[in-house]
Amino acid sequence: MKWLELLQVAGVTLVAAVTLVVLYSLGVRLTAIAGDARQKSPALVRSLAFVCFGFCALAVLFGIYLIVPYFAK
């Protein structure tokens, strides 16, 4: 077994998982901030939250693209 490749896959998996969690949690946090009544510009904060959710969805779709062999043809 090639240990370096195993460590590479483990490292990429860890980075991807942390990135997805950070993007999603940042989107949830920004959505909560936008819902605050004292917020000056909730539309801007809400749009940033949707951008975070969009990047999270793109990362998930890219992961599905990499996993499913039908798309590689």
MOURKA-V857297 format. One record per run of one state. SS is the DSSP state (hx for helix, st for strand, lp for the rest). FROM is the first residue (numbers start at 0). TO is the last residue. If there is no record, write none. Layout:
SS,FROM,TO
SS,FROM,TO
//
This chain:
lp,0,1
hx,2,33
lp,34,40
hx,41,66
lp,67,67
hx,68,71
lp,72,72
//
